[in-house]
Amino acid sequence: MTIIVGYVPTKEGRAALRRAAQEASLRHLKLIVVNSHRGGRDFDAKEAQRFETELGRVQEQLDAEGIEHEVRALVRGNEPSEDLIAIAEESGAEFIVIGLRRRTPVGKLILGSNAQRILLDASCPVLAVKAEDVDE
C-alpha cells in the first residue's frame, strides 16, 4: 500500500507533502510524490530545471526522515488530476493527499478543477490540506 501526494513547490504543495510524509511514517507506507505538468510553452527548460532542483530537495528531505518513497516528475500532456488518479489506482493507494489554496468568497463557489476532479473521481479517500499562514 502507498500514499500518493500531489506536489508543486508552493506553500500548499509543501503543506500536502508534510502531511503525506507524516502519514507515511505513522502508517509505515511508501510515499509516492507526484509532480505533474501538462507541458507546453509555459514549461520551458528553465522551469523544468527549477522543478528538478526542488524535487531533489524533496528526495533529500524524505531520505533524511527515513521515509520509503518514490518521486515521479511527469510531463505527459495530462492534467495533474489524471496522473494522480492513475498512479493511485495502479499502486493501490490507501489515499491521496492534495494541497488547497485559499480562495475569495466568489472563488469558493468553484473548487480548483484538478482538486475537484481528484475529490470526485478518485477511487480511494482524498485528504485535502490547507497551507498554514506562515512564510516558508
C-alpha atoms as one frame of an Amber mdcrd trajectory, in Angstrom:
protein
   0.000   0.000   0.000   1.038   3.557  -0.680   0.151   7.166  -0.098   0.130
   9.468  -3.112   0.819  13.187  -2.771   0.407  15.772  -5.493   3.378  18.118
  -5.136   4.190  21.520  -6.555   6.719  23.879  -4.930   4.168  26.207  -3.336
   3.130  26.645   0.293   0.098  24.443  -0.443   2.264  21.784  -2.050   4.695
  21.839   0.863   1.829  21.516   3.351   0.488  18.497   1.451   3.957  16.936
   1.358   4.465  17.466   5.112   1.145  15.825   5.939   1.680  12.964   3.488
   5.153  12.307   4.938   3.702  12.276   8.466   1.014   9.791   7.427   3.503
   7.577   5.557   5.739   7.492   8.623   2.867   6.744  11.033   1.378   4.033
   8.820   4.707   2.591   7.585   3.636   3.053   3.970   5.549   4.024   0.860
   5.052   7.628  -0.232   4.814   8.402  -3.938   5.393  12.093  -4.658   3.858
  13.125  -7.983   4.830  16.342  -9.733   2.741  16.543 -12.895   2.738  19.187
 -15.644   0.853  19.367 -18.889   3.926  20.839 -20.569   3.562  23.407 -23.315
   5.124  26.797 -23.836   4.886  27.828 -20.175   7.024  24.867 -19.120  10.405
  25.650 -20.666  13.884  24.285 -19.862  14.424  26.871 -17.104  11.150  25.922
 -15.420  11.951  22.206 -15.798  15.342  22.744 -14.120  13.710  24.652 -11.259
  11.286  21.779 -10.625  14.049  19.171 -10.914  16.100  21.017  -8.283  13.080
  21.270  -5.987  12.294  17.559  -6.375  15.920  16.767  -5.489  15.397  18.652
  -2.224  12.230  16.667  -1.588  14.110  13.390  -2.066  16.867  14.517   0.317
  14.283  15.512   2.931  12.426  12.184   2.709  15.721  10.245   2.796  16.727
  12.153   5.948  13.377  11.310   7.549  13.767   7.632   6.665  10.540   7.506
   4.673  10.326   4.948   1.885   9.466   6.977  -1.184   9.472   7.426  -4.915
   9.377  10.756  -6.761   7.731  10.933 -10.168   8.099  14.014 -12.353   5.647
  13.766 -15.243   5.261  15.959 -18.307   2.891  13.934 -20.480   0.215  16.375
 -21.565  -2.212  15.088 -18.921  -3.952  17.157 -16.314  -2.293  16.625 -12.913
  -5.565  15.130 -11.640  -5.422  12.421 -14.320  -1.873  11.469 -13.350  -2.616
  11.396  -9.615  -5.726   9.259 -10.039  -3.955   6.838 -12.406  -0.959   6.413
 -10.096  -3.245   5.930  -7.087  -5.130   3.187  -8.908  -2.034   1.404 -10.239
  -0.337   1.431  -6.832  -3.391   0.506  -4.755  -3.067   3.745  -2.786  -4.549
   3.967   0.677  -5.294   7.626  -0.049  -4.226  10.745  -1.957  -3.058  13.971
  -0.307  -3.526  17.298  -2.101  -2.949  20.899  -1.082  -5.699  23.503  -1.371
  -5.185  27.238  -1.607  -7.365  29.848  -0.015  -9.930  31.415  -2.293 -12.016
  34.541  -2.313 -15.708  34.183  -1.407 -16.568  34.055  -5.122 -13.729  31.622
  -5.812 -15.085  29.298  -3.143 -18.075  28.602  -5.347 -15.777  26.768  -7.743
 -13.117  24.471  -6.342  -9.965  24.229  -8.468 -10.624  21.882 -11.371  -7.778
  19.474 -10.514  -8.769  19.302  -6.845 -12.427  18.849  -7.761 -11.668  16.058
 -10.207  -9.472  14.228  -7.693 -12.093  14.550  -4.951 -14.885  13.322  -7.212
 -13.138  10.698  -9.348 -10.517   9.040  -7.140 -11.456   5.530  -6.064  -9.663
   5.999  -2.727 -10.086   8.608   0.020  -8.578  12.068  -0.534  -7.066  14.229
   2.187  -7.160  17.930   1.304  -4.654  20.041   3.256  -4.602  23.818   3.631
  -1.328  25.707   3.894  -0.548  27.392   7.164  -0.428  31.179   7.214   3.322
  31.332   7.765   6.086  32.079   5.296   8.381  29.202   4.485
